[in-house]
Amino acid sequence: MLKNIEKMTGVTPPALKNRPPIGEAEYFFISCFYELNAFRANSEHPQPLTISDIKAYMDILGGFTVTESLRFLSVIRTLDQTYLKHSAEKS
């Protein structure tokens, strides 16, 4: 969205200009979240990602230890809760 504003106005929004760099781990989690988000159930409002959907995605990726699985689940659920909160505030 901010890139679109930049294209339309020719001015870089401060939030885009001053954004923190995204590391490799953060990029991985955000990419996974966006992929999962594409398959989210929607009714009147977006529904939370299910643990079974997250687990199925982890199975596709493969190679997770128990500790990594718990961390992945925790990070994705945190991103999901943030997304749902933001969606509710926009409604």
C-alpha positions in Angstrom: 0.0 0.0 0.0 2.8 2.4 0.9 4.6 1.6 -2.4 1.4 2.5 -4.2 1.2 5.8 -2.4 4.8 6.5 -3.4 4.1 5.6 -7.0 1.0 7.8 -7.1 2.4 10.8 -5.4 6.1 10.6 -6.1 6.7 11.1 -2.4 8.0 8.3 -0.1 5.9 8.1 3.0 7.8 8.4 6.3 6.8 4.9 7.4 8.4 3.5 4.2 11.4 5.7 4.5 12.1 4.8 8.1 11.2 1.1 8.1 13.5 -1.2 9.9 15.4 -3.7 7.8 13.9 -7.2 7.7 16.3 -10.1 8.4 16.2 -13.5 6.9 14.3 -15.1 9.8 11.7 -12.3 9.8 11.3 -12.6 6.0 10.8 -16.4 6.3 8.0 -16.0 8.9 6.3 -13.1 7.1 6.4 -15.0 3.8 4.9 -18.1 5.4 2.2 -16.0 7.0 1.2 -14.4 3.7 1.1 -17.8 2.1 -1.2 -19.1 4.9 -3.3 -15.9 4.8 -4.2 -16.6 1.2 -6.1 -19.7 2.3 -7.8 -18.0 5.3 -11.5 -18.7 5.8 -13.6 -15.6 5.5 -17.2 -14.9 6.4 -18.3 -11.5 7.4 -14.8 -11.0 8.9 -11.5 -12.9 8.5 -11.4 -16.0 10.6 -8.3 -17.0 12.6 -5.9 -19.4 10.9 -6.4 -22.9 12.3 -3.7 -24.9 14.0 -4.5 -27.7 11.5 -3.8 -25.3 8.6 -0.6 -24.1 10.1 0.5 -27.7 10.8 -0.4 -28.8 7.3 1.8 -26.0 6.0 4.6 -27.0 8.3 4.3 -30.6 7.0 4.7 -29.3 3.4 7.8 -27.3 4.4 9.2 -30.3 6.4 12.3 -30.6 8.6 11.0 -28.9 11.8 12.2 -30.1 15.2 9.6 -30.0 18.0 11.2 -26.7 19.3 11.1 -25.2 15.8 7.5 -26.3 15.3 6.5 -24.6 18.6 8.3 -21.4 17.6 6.8 -21.4 14.1 3.3 -21.9 15.5 3.9 -19.1 18.1 5.2 -16.6 15.5 2.5 -17.3 13.0 -0.3 -17.1 15.6 1.1 -13.8 16.8 1.2 -12.4 13.3 -2.4 -13.8 12.8 -3.7 -12.1 16.0 -2.1 -8.8 14.9 -3.7 -9.1 11.4 -7.1 -9.9 12.9 -6.9 -7.0 15.3 -5.9 -4.6 12.5 -8.8 -6.0 10.3 -11.3 -5.5 13.1 -10.1 -1.9 13.6 -10.5 -1.1 9.9 -14.2 -2.4 10.0 
